[in-house]
Amino acid sequence: MYGGFWDNLKNAFKYRDNSLYKIIAINLIVFFVFLLARVFLTLSGFGELYQSGLRFLMMPASLSSFITQPWSMLTYMFLHEGVFHILFNLLFLYWFGLVVHQYLGSRRLANLYLLGGLLGAGFYMLIYNLAPYFRDSVNDSMMLGASAGVFAVVVGAATVAPHTTFFLLFLGPVRIVYIAAFYVILSFANSVGSNAGGEIAHLGGALFGFFYVVLLRKGKDLGTPIQKVGSFFENLFTRRLPKVKVSYRKAGGESTSAADSKRETILQEEVDRILDKIAQKGYDGLSKEEKRKLFEFSKK
């Protein structure tokens, strides 16, 4: 993270290691594009065209429908209808995403959101096609919203740093593990309600968030393929400042630029080691010296 909220959001696609704000920015851009499209198309008498376009990107429960639009497993998690729908999703993503970013880093936060959304969609489709309760509604049910990915981030944060405390209005300080548990239980209770599909997707995302962190502590990162794809696009779209390289020859024959490069490599390896230790033991497992090094590196 580089500055305040609005600065990070405004420059979301200029900064590297800024996946939290990139995800928020994409959701906001898509929301306002579809908001404008809905208003203008409806006023112009083309409301049906808007609805068709929206369904084209929503996640269907029916397996036969999904086969005709497999991209919906990804696109649905960036769609929202209604201000409060996107507001609460992005607030939860921001609050808990900061915790994940602190302990696991930017790319693993992106892993949680994207893979949590994908697993949530898969879980939604699985339950709707297997449970007799949904037999009559499976062909007409469709889903949209970032909630599954957000729940993966929420539960991931609660798993990696359960003692982190949020101050809640009227309740005071509450550990995030209890907040996460409350919303998971609430989703389970509502999984046969009017928003059953969304609640089931929440549970799928929550399960992934928990197991992702558990496996990460054992040295297995399920998000490695996502990181490779993300790195490609980040390198493609991130604005880079022109580099001016000046070398001065030392008596021993090695240039100062080469020496600096070696020092940067050693420092990066040390930071990577510290981040891996955080993933395994949490931030509190670091020594004072490791915390100092991490703090100093974060200021660069």
Secondary structure, 3 states (H helix, E strand, C coil): CCCCHHHHHHCCCCCCCCHHHHHHHHHHHHHHHHHHHHHHHHHCCCHHHHHHHHHHHCEECCHHHHHHCCCHHHHHHHCCCCHHHHHHHHHHHHHHHHHHHHHHCHHHHHHHHHHHHHHHHHHHHHHHHHCHHHCCCHHHCEECCCHHHHHHHHHHHHHHCCCCEEEECCCEEEEHHHHHHHHHHHHHHCCCCCCHHHHHHHHHHHHHHHHHHHHHHCCCCCCHHHHHHHHHHHHHHCCCCCCCCCCCECCCCCEHHHHHHHHHHHHHHHHHHHHHHHHHHCHHHCCHHHHHHHHHHHCC
